[in-house]
Amino acid sequence: MGHPIGPPGELRLSTFSHTLLPVLAGFLGGNAIGNGADVALGCTDNEPGP
């Protein structure tokens, strides 16, 4: 646990980072797609900012 992935000298990410990045990308992408669907269906307005 905590051992680097790949040979030494390369850009190394831990297993935690390899898991966290796709999870965060999926979460943010899901929010963007859900918001786009709500706007397309007329359930919410598409107004930027306060």
Beta strands, then each sheet from edge to edge (+ up, - down):
end
